[in-house]
Amino acid sequence: MSINNSFCILFIILPIIIAFIMIMIFLQVVTFENFISVYSQSSSSSFFAGGLNDGGDNLNAIHNINNQTSLSIKIQNPLNNFTYLEGKIKVIGDTLSNDNKTNIQKVEISYSSLTDNITFPYKLVKPDVPGNWSAWSFDLVIDEPGYYKILARVTDNNGEQAWNSVTIQIPFFMNSKINHSSNNNNNDDGICNKTNIAFVENTFTESAYAVNGFYSFYNKYNDIPKKVQVSSDLSMFTTKIPDKASQKVISKLTKHLNNTLSNATFTNIKDTDVQNGRIFSPFNEQVNAYDILILFHEEYVTQQMYDYFQRFVNNGGVIIFMDGNLFIGEVKYDNKTNSITLIKGHSWEFNGDYAIKTDPERWFNETKDWVGSNFVNRPISANIIFENIPFNYSHFKDNYITNPNSKVLFNYKAHFPGDETYKSSTIAAYELYSNKNNKGKVISLGIFAENVIDNEKFLKFFDRVILYNALKSYVQIRPQSIEITTPLQGAVLNIDTKPNVTIEGKVVFNNNNNVTSNISIKKVEVKIDNSTYHLAKPSKTNDWSNWNISFGYPSFGEHKVVAKVTDEFENMNWASTKFYSESKDKFGVQKMYPTKQDGREWYVNMEDPKQDNHFLSGNINLEKQSDGSWETGTKKVGDNDRDEGGSKYHIIMGVNTLQGEDEWRDVEITGYFNIKSIQSDEVGVLQWYARGGNHSEKTPCEGTSLKGRIISDGTAGWKKEIWHDGGYTNQNGSVNKVTNYPLEDRWIGWKVIMYNINENKAVKMESFIDDENKNTWKKVTNLVDNGKWYASSTDNIFNSADCGKPKDYVVINSGPIAAFRSDEVIWKFKNLSVREIIPPPSYES
């Protein structure tokens, strides 16, 4: 049975298998987790309401647990870290509460792109049985390749929530369809026709080369005679595994193959994935999960990995070995410590108590049998001459053919002057079929191709010799490539000078390619961020050599543009770029959100702040400085002299609302400060706030506010005030350090932003810092209040003001005063502003 036919059968029977699994879950005979445990770790465990970050943008989405409620949600399908070959995904899950039938209000599904840092809105899910949320499902469609986190959220009738998430990958070519030809007789939907290629990141080998790792030991004890036991420095034989292997060679080859193959999926997997058997079907190790594996410098592997690679070939798969120096050493993998330990290879053997010299190559005979070549055990400086090589290459870590059944595809005609051992050896690109069948095979370049991956002549050689023989009839040429010419990558566009952003590009026709030169372009589509695709316009009718499209400006910040070209056979190609949109206020300070149309904007009068009838400063002292800034603050006083009414404890500068003006609600409050001294024995505080009126004992219920605080020890957070002054909460959204430098004697920008969300039922709070006074802002807090954030005072004190608000009142109201406050610091300020903003178009709490 061919590889692709196997996959066709798998796609046909997979829904049946899933249905069977769900029936077994219902009967409580076997769980889905147990069924798939032989293949993969189960998806992340269920979360119960309380103390949970939902994995989105919100750093502090804390939901306190109700002691009377037990609420959880679980995603049963897809599996965590699974790769999907198309963007149609059946999300299956279950929920648990005290009363499954009545207590749950709703279940929602969202997903976020880990590649582009974009989160998509939640969508409502339907239960499998109306009114019963114990089981649910959702048909999710993702139309772009990349890494994604799928989020499931359950909400009960009390407002408690719980989340669960899994991460999946959708490879680059998920939307491609096969070019119809006489060689392709499978289904037209393209799913079973695609060639599935996986790049294996050699993280184990990179681990072995770490500082104070294997090679430190080899170098130190190189001159030790055989049979001498070495018991020192054995810790060098255990090394941590990096998160990723070097991406240069994989990125270069992926980019090249994207332009060469029209019907392939590309997936990056790691050595640990091979170790866990993820190169096979989760249901049958006799069925490969991929058609082709591309391996690089796989010098160190476990016995399990070695056996799995051989089984992959025996199953009918193809392995392309890009580099020599393969399978030299056996290591042991410890998943608890994420480390490897040498067992045998590279001329050493380690039994846990001592090391002793042994054979250079761990599996010499076995590798000779099924790989077909072995390592040229000579130093890099050895004089090896390649007489016949079409690209510039020098000996590095090469393999020579040792199996007579290896078929030479291209002989480099290597010579070994003065070396009798390898005098008659052949270094060549070759292929060797599995001795179990006539389908699976290995193809090896025989050299260390990573060293020439940037050489265009090598890439042409790779296509003609390696790729052709690996794919045979699967080789297809991708459709014409597409480019975005405007805006350029990293361009900064000012929203104040242009009302729209224009995207321009071109389709580059490959006239040297017989497969695609006569294929016409059907359309070009463009999208920005997570919007839908929009049709572009060609420069002339049916002439897509140049195209353009205009969009209204999105919000400020970084944006990704994706352009997609589709030809008449529905083959697709993509291009992308990123640009930044910005807008600056009256002082030239970067805005985070645009000003509301006809909304209020206030800017401090830097000539004389008190000459402004909006500016409330009371009897505080302001002193103009030589640099044009103004100094104010609290002088240090004795404990008996602290008098809040006399402003000795803190300074408040307010921005009032005059008759006929809208009160402050959704606002961006900005200011630059320079702390000259801290007047407290502990810390000083600066905080910008809004959403209230006078804060006094005479009008306590007017004293609502949300205060975005930065503290002189470098921390930040938020406080809520439900009434003045017995309705304060403890600080929430705290961040330990927003800067690595002291706050004193330097200019720092501080922004506080608040806006209502969820149909005015909750508030989103954000703060930003310009830590280097360069108008470069970084978000440091990100908090949502939708209840359960309580005043810290006792019930008697809180209720004494009789304001009619609960202790976890959400401050969704507007207020006439926005303010800048300092506690026990002497500081300078400049460029203060308050703006009424347009909140982001969508937000998920």
TAUR-V944553 format. One record per backbone hydrogen bond with DSSP energy under -1.0 kcal/mol. CO is the residue of the C=O (numbers start at 0). NH is the residue of the N-H. E is the energy in kcal/mol with one decimal. If there is no record, write none. Layout:
[[CO & NH & E] [CO & NH & E]]
This chain:
[[1 & 5 & -2.1] [2 & 6 & -1.9] [3 & 7 & -2.3] [4 & 8 & -2.4] [5 & 9 & -2.2] [6 & 10 & -2.5] [7 & 11 & -1.7] [8 & 12 & -2.6] [9 & 13 & -1.9] [12 & 16 & -2.5] [13 & 17 & -2.6] [14 & 18 & -2.4] [15 & 19 & -2.4] [16 & 20 & -2.4] [17 & 21 & -2.4] [18 & 22 & -2.0] [19 & 23 & -2.1] [20 & 24 & -2.2] [21 & 25 & -2.2] [22 & 26 & -2.0] [23 & 28 & -1.9] [24 & 27 & -1.4] [30 & 34 & -1.9] [31 & 35 & -2.0] [35 & 38 & -2.0] [35 & 39 & -2.1] [59 & 61 & -2.3] [65 & 68 & -2.7] [71 & 95 & -2.2] [73 & 93 & -2.0] [76 & 91 & -2.9] [78 & 81 & -1.2] [81 & 168 & -2.3] [86 & 141 & -2.6] [88 & 139 & -2.9] [90 & 137 & -2.2] [91 & 75 & -2.3] [91 & 76 & -2.0] [92 & 135 & -2.4] [93 & 73 & -2.6] [95 & 71 & -2.2] [98 & 102 & -2.3] [99 & 132 & -1.3] [102 & 156 & -2.6] [105 & 154 & -2.6] [106 & 124 & -2.7] [107 & 152 & -2.6] [108 & 122 & -2.5] [109 & 150 & -3.0] [110 & 119 & -2.5] [111 & 148 & -2.5] [112 & 116 & -1.3] [112 & 117 & -1.0] [117 & 112 & -3.2] [122 & 108 & -2.6] [125 & 136 & -1.1] [128 & 131 & -2.7] [134 & 127 & -2.5] [135 & 92 & -2.4] [137 & 90 & -3.1] [139 & 88 & -3.2] [145 & 169 & -2.9] [146 & 113 & -2.3] [146 & 114 & -1.0] [147 & 167 & -2.9] [148 & 111 & -2.4] [149 & 165 & -1.6] [150 & 109 & -2.5] [151 & 163 & -1.6] [152 & 107 & -2.8] [153 & 161 & -1.6] [154 & 104 & -2.4] [154 & 105 & -1.9] [155 & 158 & -1.9] [159 & 155 & -2.3] [161 & 153 & -2.5] [163 & 151 & -2.8] [165 & 149 & -3.0] [166 & 80 & -3.1] [167 & 147 & -2.6] [168 & 83 & -2.9] [169 & 145 & -2.9] [170 & 173 & -1.3] [172 & 175 & -1.3] [180 & 183 & -1.6] [186 & 189 & -1.1] [194 & 264 & -2.3] [195 & 290 & -2.2] [195 & 291 & -2.2] [196 & 266 & -1.8] [197 & 293 & -2.6] [198 & 268 & -3.0] [200 & 202 & -2.2] [200 & 270 & -1.2] [201 & 205 & -1.9] [202 & 206 & -1.8] [203 & 207 & -1.9] [204 & 208 & -1.3] [206 & 209 & -1.7] [209 & 212 & -1.5] [212 & 216 & -1.5] [213 & 217 & -2.5] [214 & 218 & -2.3] [215 & 219 & -1.7] [216 & 220 & -2.3] [220 & 223 & -1.4] [224 & 227 & -1.3] [229 & 354 & -2.6] [232 & 235 & -1.6] [233 & 236 & -1.9] [234 & 237 & -1.6] [236 & 341 & -1.9] [238 & 339 & -2.2] [246 & 250 & -3.3] [247 & 251 & -2.6] [248 & 252 & -2.5] [249 & 253 & -3.0] [250 & 254 & -2.4] [251 & 255 & -2.1] [252 & 256 & -2.9] [253 & 257 & -2.4] [254 & 258 & -1.0] [256 & 259 & -1.1] [256 & 260 & -3.1] [262 & 194 & -2.3] [264 & 196 & -3.1] [266 & 198 & -2.8] [268 & 200 & -3.4] [269 & 273 & -1.7] [270 & 274 & -2.7] [271 & 275 & -1.7] [272 & 277 & -2.7] [273 & 276 & -2.0] [276 & 279 & -1.5] [278 & 288 & -2.6] [283 & 286 & -1.8] [286 & 280 & -3.2] [290 & 317 & -2.2] [291 & 197 & -2.4] [292 & 319 & -3.0] [293 & 199 & -2.3] [294 & 321 & -2.8] [295 & 297 & -2.1] [296 & 298 & -1.6] [297 & 326 & -3.0] [298 & 327 & -1.1] [298 & 328 & -2.6] [300 & 330 & -1.8] [301 & 305 & -2.5] [302 & 306 & -2.5] [303 & 307 & -2.3] [304 & 308 & -2.8] [305 & 309 & -1.9] [306 & 310 & -2.4] [307 & 311 & -2.5] [308 & 312 & -1.6] [309 & 313 & -2.4] [310 & 314 & -2.1] [311 & 316 & -2.3] [312 & 315 & -1.7] [316 & 440 & -1.7] [317 & 292 & -2.5] [318 & 442 & -2.8] [319 & 294 & -2.9] [320 & 444 & -2.2] [321 & 448 & -1.9] [327 & 361 & -2.5] [328 & 300 & -2.0] [329 & 342 & -2.8] [329 & 343 & -1.5] [331 & 340 & -1.9] [333 & 337 & -1.1] [333 & 338 & -1.6] [337 & 240 & -2.5] [338 & 333 & -2.8] [339 & 238 & -2.0] [340 & 331 & -2.8] [342 & 349 & -2.4] [343 & 329 & -3.9] [344 & 347 & -1.4] [346 & 357 & -1.6] [347 & 344 & -2.9] [348 & 355 & -2.4] [353 & 350 & -2.0] [354 & 229 & -2.9] [355 & 348 & -2.3] [358 & 346 & -1.2] [359 & 345 & -2.0] [360 & 363 & -1.1] [362 & 366 & -3.2] [363 & 367 & -2.1] [364 & 368 & -1.6] [365 & 369 & -1.9] [366 & 370 & -2.1] [366 & 371 & -1.9] [371 & 401 & -2.0] [371 & 402 & -1.6] [373 & 399 & -2.8] [374 & 376 & -1.2] [375 & 377 & -2.7] [378 & 381 & -1.9] [381 & 383 & -1.3] [384 & 414 & -2.7] [397 & 375 & -2.9] [399 & 373 & -2.2] [402 & 405 & -2.0] [406 & 430 & -2.1] [409 & 428 & -2.6] [411 & 387 & -2.6] [412 & 386 & -2.1] [414 & 384 & -2.3] [415 & 418 & -2.2] [421 & 424 & -1.9] [425 & 400 & -2.7] [426 & 411 & -1.6] [428 & 408 & -3.3] [428 & 409 & -2.0] [429 & 443 & -2.3] [430 & 406 & -3.2] [431 & 441 & -2.5] [439 & 433 & -3.4] [440 & 318 & -1.9] [441 & 431 & -2.4] [442 & 320 & -2.9] [443 & 429 & -2.1] [445 & 398 & -2.6] [446 & 448 & -1.2] [447 & 450 & -1.7] [448 & 451 & -1.9] [451 & 454 & -1.9] [454 & 458 & -1.9] [455 & 459 & -2.0] [456 & 460 & -2.0] [457 & 461 & -3.0] [458 & 462 & -2.2] [459 & 463 & -2.4] [460 & 464 & -2.9] [461 & 466 & -3.3] [462 & 467 & -1.5] [465 & 469 & -1.9] [466 & 470 & -2.4] [467 & 471 & -3.0] [470 & 473 & -2.7] [471 & 474 & -1.5] [480 & 507 & -2.9] [482 & 505 & -2.0] [485 & 503 & -2.5] [487 & 490 & -2.3] [490 & 579 & -3.2] [492 & 581 & -2.4] [493 & 496 & -1.1] [498 & 552 & -1.0] [500 & 550 & -2.7] [502 & 548 & -1.9] [503 & 484 & -1.8] [503 & 485 & -2.0] [504 & 546 & -2.2] [505 & 482 & -2.9] [507 & 480 & -1.1] [508 & 510 & -1.2] [509 & 512 & -1.4] [512 & 516 & -2.0] [515 & 518 & -1.5] [519 & 567 & -1.9] [522 & 565 & -2.5] [523 & 535 & -2.8] [524 & 563 & -3.2] [525 & 533 & -2.4] [526 & 561 & -2.4] [527 & 530 & -1.9] [533 & 525 & -2.6] [536 & 547 & -1.8] [539 & 542 & -2.4] [542 & 539 & -1.1] [545 & 538 & -2.7] [546 & 504 & -2.1] [547 & 536 & -2.8] [548 & 502 & -3.4] [550 & 500 & -2.8] [556 & 580 & -2.3] [558 & 578 & -2.2] [559 & 528 & -3.0] [560 & 576 & -1.9] [561 & 526 & -2.1] [562 & 574 & -1.9] [563 & 524 & -2.8] [564 & 572 & -1.8] [565 & 521 & -2.5] [565 & 522 & -1.7] [566 & 569 & -2.1] [570 & 566 & -2.3] [572 & 564 & -2.5] [574 & 562 & -3.0] [576 & 560 & -3.2] [577 & 489 & -3.4] [578 & 558 & -2.7] [579 & 492 & -3.5] [580 & 556 & -2.9] [581 & 494 & -3.1] [582 & 590 & -3.1] [584 & 587 & -2.3] [588 & 584 & -2.6] [593 & 837 & -2.4] [595 & 598 & -3.0] [599 & 835 & -2.8] [601 & 833 & -2.2] [603 & 605 & -1.1] [607 & 610 & -2.1] [611 & 614 & -1.5] [613 & 655 & -3.2] [615 & 653 & -2.8] [616 & 619 & -2.0] [622 & 630 & -3.0] [624 & 627 & -1.9] [628 & 624 & -3.3] [629 & 828 & -2.6] [630 & 622 & -2.2] [631 & 826 & -2.6] [637 & 640 & -1.3] [642 & 647 & -1.7] [643 & 646 & -1.7] [648 & 823 & -1.2] [650 & 821 & -2.2] [652 & 819 & -2.5] [653 & 615 & -3.1] [654 & 817 & -1.7] [657 & 660 & -2.2] [663 & 814 & -2.2] [664 & 666 & -1.1] [665 & 836 & -2.1] [666 & 753 & -2.0] [667 & 834 & -1.8] [668 & 751 & -2.6] [669 & 832 & -2.5] [670 & 749 & -2.5] [671 & 829 & -1.6] [672 & 747 & -2.2] [673 & 827 & -2.3] [674 & 744 & -3.2] [676 & 825 & -2.6] [683 & 711 & -2.7] [684 & 822 & -3.0] [685 & 709 & -2.8] [686 & 820 & -2.5] [687 & 707 & -2.4] [688 & 818 & -3.1] [689 & 705 & -1.6] [691 & 816 & -2.4] [698 & 701 & -1.3] [699 & 702 & -1.2] [699 & 723 & -2.6] [701 & 692 & -2.8] [701 & 703 & -1.7] [704 & 720 & -2.5] [705 & 689 & -1.0] [706 & 718 & -1.8] [707 & 687 & -1.7] [708 & 716 & -1.8] [709 & 685 & -2.4] [710 & 713 & -2.6] [713 & 737 & -3.0] [714 & 710 & -2.6] [715 & 734 & -2.4] [716 & 708 & -2.9] [717 & 731 & -3.0] [718 & 706 & -2.9] [719 & 728 & -2.1] [720 & 704 & -1.9] [722 & 726 & -1.8] [726 & 721 & -2.6] [727 & 791 & -2.8] [731 & 717 & -2.7] [734 & 715 & -1.7] [747 & 672 & -2.6] [748 & 769 & -2.1] [749 & 670 & -1.5] [750 & 767 & -1.8] [751 & 668 & -3.2] [752 & 765 & -2.6] [753 & 666 & -1.4] [754 & 763 & -3.2] [756 & 760 & -1.5] [756 & 761 & -1.7] [761 & 756 & -2.5] [762 & 784 & -2.5] [763 & 754 & -2.0] [764 & 782 & -3.1] [765 & 752 & -3.1] [766 & 779 & -3.0] [766 & 780 & -1.4] [767 & 750 & -2.4] [768 & 777 & -2.0] [769 & 748 & -2.0] [769 & 772 & -1.0] [777 & 768 & -2.3] [780 & 766 & -1.5] [781 & 58 & -1.0] [782 & 764 & -3.4] [784 & 762 & -1.9] [793 & 797 & -3.0] [794 & 798 & -2.6] [805 & 808 & -1.6] [806 & 790 & -2.0] [809 & 811 & -2.2] [814 & 663 & -2.1] [817 & 654 & -3.3] [818 & 688 & -2.3] [819 & 652 & -2.6] [820 & 686 & -2.6] [821 & 650 & -2.6] [822 & 684 & -1.8] [823 & 678 & -2.2] [824 & 633 & -1.6] [825 & 675 & -2.6] [825 & 676 & -1.6] [826 & 631 & -2.8] [827 & 673 & -2.0] [828 & 629 & -2.1] [829 & 671 & -2.2] [831 & 603 & -2.4] [832 & 669 & -2.4] [833 & 601 & -3.0] [834 & 667 & -2.1] [835 & 595 & -2.9]]
